């Protein structure tokens, strides 16, 4: 019998039903982005909201004068430099703006230790293109920032630009997402069906600025501005120009909410089936032979395609594995063609997709085993900054492969990382989403009798913490997914939290 009151379970079920019903609505819900909002201010895209945008940016600055999550230091350079550049023209309008810029410059000077001669796989999306571009922008404004620490990043950026030059990116491509860092002119053909450039508010405001003297592009400019207004609404802040780092994400949101239900064994829950089934059927109809992307207007990617196939299971197309293997490269699985950093979780999700169809994945499995740290964790994924998320996703994949020794070591790492109050968090504070991932993973390993005996108490304590803290408001510490900066797809994280809670309540 569940230790949780019936009313709590009802509330959890109702919350999940609401999320499932709202999947994809408004292009998805995404946290506001410092970097992209700073670019909207830099190009003064919404002059009517200028003061509100400045105030919002200043309010996001951390106590150490930088922007971004302190536990992920390499993700802080871009939003911090972008804010300096954007606020620079207003430094004489208010002491607070000047102090913010001076403090941020000092903060950047103290960040050199986080940049070396080589780069990890988990740097923010497009950073090798965007930070060098912003450094040049800063230099043109007379802002003195030392370029020396970023030598490896400049070298990686040169490689990316060479690949982009050969590929001739199209609308909705992964390269177009970082267009502001490498593009020029005001090409109409890079605008995708969303109305923006590369599902990127920052790229779109840069394009609007570049096309400001092009009356022949009036219709495209109107569409791009409308795109930015819709993107602003997805943050629920209520200020035009305060935008997310990526939008729309309607397919991403749909896939990941349903994948959470599949992982949690809730896909056929009798109280959810009437709202889940139509979403599953729609997902199956939307899967193309080429795969699926974050929206129907964006390039297909291996991670989303893997999760779609794993989620659909028997509802998948007869040739689903042919679709998945489009992302196979030398036995491994890539997210995008020509990517320079591999992803742990993309390969984990590919393993799950193959397992659903009764196939093994020897090379991705070896890769994941080789990447396990001596302490049992998996760290350094390119799409999520929390080792707790990465470790749990890999553990779930290796369970499919029967790699119980590695799974046990991963579980032990989670047990050591649990806080006294029962929660988990890779940063300075616990988060409901990370606690949900850990609770799920420890619950999943209970099929092993030995692990069940050592994990039961931990997942019960984690579940109790989750019950008491499931409604924590979204703040900077909850921004864990990696885009151009860290962000949160709100409905996705909420689905994992409520799903994990429902499993615990039903156990």
Rosetta blueprint (number, residue, H / E / L):
1 X L
2 X L
3 X L
4 X L
5 X L
6 X H
7 X H
8 X H
9 X H
10 X H
11 X H
12 X H
13 X H
14 X H
15 X H
16 X H
17 X H
18 X H
19 X H
20 X H
21 X H
22 X H
23 X L
24 X L
25 X H
26 X H
27 X H
28 X L
29 X L
30 X E
31 X L
32 X E
33 X L
34 X H
35 X H
36 X H
37 X H
38 X H
39 X H
40 X H
41 X H
42 X H
43 X L
44 X L
45 X L
46 X L
47 X H
48 X H
49 X H
50 X H
51 X H
52 X H
53 X H
54 X H
55 X H
56 X H
57 X H
58 X H
59 X H
60 X H
61 X L
62 X L
63 X L
64 X L
65 X L
66 X L
67 X L
68 X L
69 X L
70 X L
71 X L
72 X L
73 X H
74 X H
75 X H
76 X H
77 X H
78 X H
79 X H
80 X H
81 X H
82 X H
83 X H
84 X H
85 X H
86 X H
87 X H
88 X H
89 X H
90 X H
91 X L
92 X L
93 X L
94 X L
95 X H
96 X H
97 X H
98 X H
99 X H
100 X H
101 X H
102 X H
103 X H
104 X H
105 X H
106 X H
107 X H
108 X H
109 X H
110 X L
111 X L
112 X H
113 X H
114 X H
115 X L
116 X L
117 X L
118 X L
119 X L
120 X L
121 X L
122 X L
123 X L
124 X L
125 X L
126 X L
127 X H
128 X H
129 X H
130 X H
131 X H
132 X H
133 X H
134 X H
135 X H
136 X H
137 X H
138 X H
139 X H
140 X H
141 X L
142 X L
143 X L
144 X L
145 X L
146 X L
147 X L
148 X H
149 X H
150 X H
151 X H
152 X H
153 X H
154 X H
155 X H
156 X H
157 X H
158 X H
159 X H
160 X H
161 X H
162 X H
163 X H
164 X H
165 X H
166 X H
167 X H
168 X L
169 X L
170 X L
171 X L
172 X L
173 X L
174 X L
175 X H
176 X H
177 X H
178 X H
179 X H
180 X H
181 X H
182 X H
183 X L
184 X L
185 X L
186 X L
187 X L
188 X H
189 X H
190 X H
191 X E
192 X L
193 X L
194 X L
195 X L
196 X L
197 X E
198 X L
199 X L
200 X L
201 X H
202 X H
203 X H
204 X H
205 X H
206 X H
207 X H
208 X H
209 X H
210 X H
211 X L
212 X L
213 X L
214 X L
215 X H
216 X H
217 X H
218 X H
219 X H
220 X H
221 X H
222 X H
223 X H
224 X H
225 X H
226 X H
227 X H
228 X H
229 X H
230 X H
231 X H
232 X H
233 X H
234 X H
235 X H
236 X L
237 X L
238 X L
239 X L
240 X L
241 X L
242 X L
243 X L
244 X E
245 X L
246 X L
247 X L
248 X L
249 X L
250 X H
251 X H
252 X H
253 X H
254 X H
255 X H
256 X H
257 X H
258 X H
259 X H
260 X H
261 X H
262 X H
263 X H
264 X L
265 X L
266 X L
267 X L
268 X L
269 X L
270 X L
271 X L
272 X L
273 X H
274 X H
275 X H
276 X H
277 X H
278 X H
279 X H
280 X H
281 X H
282 X H
283 X H
284 X H
285 X H
286 X H
287 X L
288 X E
289 X L
290 X L
291 X E
292 X L
293 X L
294 X L
295 X L
296 X L
297 X L
298 X L
299 X L
300 X L
301 X L
302 X H
303 X H
304 X H
305 X H
306 X H
307 X H
308 X H
309 X H
310 X H
311 X H
312 X H
313 X H
314 X H
315 X H
316 X L
317 X L
318 X L
319 X L
320 X H
321 X H
322 X H
323 X H
324 X H
325 X H
326 X H
327 X H
328 X E
329 X E
330 X L
331 X L
332 X E
333 X E
334 X L
335 X L
336 X L
337 X L
338 X L
339 X L
340 X L
341 X L
342 X L
343 X L
344 X H
345 X H
346 X H
347 X H
348 X H
349 X H
350 X H
351 X H
352 X H
353 X H
354 X H
355 X H
356 X H
357 X L
358 X L
359 X L
360 X L
361 X L
362 X H
363 X H
364 X H
365 X H
366 X H
367 X H
368 X H
369 X H
370 X H
371 X L
372 X L
373 X L
374 X L
375 X L
376 X L
377 X L
378 X L
379 X L
380 X L
381 X L
382 X L
383 X L
384 X E
385 X L
386 X L
387 X H
388 X H
389 X H
390 X H
391 X H
392 X H
393 X H
394 X H
395 X H
396 X H
397 X H
398 X H
399 X H
400 X H
401 X H
402 X L
403 X L
404 X H
405 X H
406 X H
407 X H
408 X H
409 X H
410 X H
411 X H
412 X H
413 X H
414 X H
415 X H
416 X H
417 X H
418 X L
419 X L
420 X L
421 X L
422 X L
423 X L
424 X L
425 X L
426 X L
427 X L
428 X L
429 X L
430 X L
431 X L
432 X H
433 X H
434 X H
435 X H
436 X H
437 X H
438 X H
439 X H
440 X H
441 X H
442 X H
443 X H
444 X H
445 X H
446 X H
447 X H
448 X L
449 X H
450 X H
451 X H
452 X H
453 X H
454 X H
455 X H
456 X H
457 X H
458 X H
459 X H
460 X H
461 X H
462 X H
463 X H
464 X H
465 X H
466 X H
467 X H
468 X H
469 X H
470 X L
471 X L
472 X L
473 X L
474 X L
475 X L
476 X H
477 X H
478 X H
479 X L
480 X L
481 X E
482 X E
483 X L
484 X L
485 X L
486 X E
487 X E
488 X L
489 X E
490 X H
491 X H
492 X H
493 X H
494 X H
495 X H
496 X H
497 X H
498 X H
499 X H
500 X H
501 X H
502 X H
503 X H
504 X H
505 X H
506 X H
507 X L
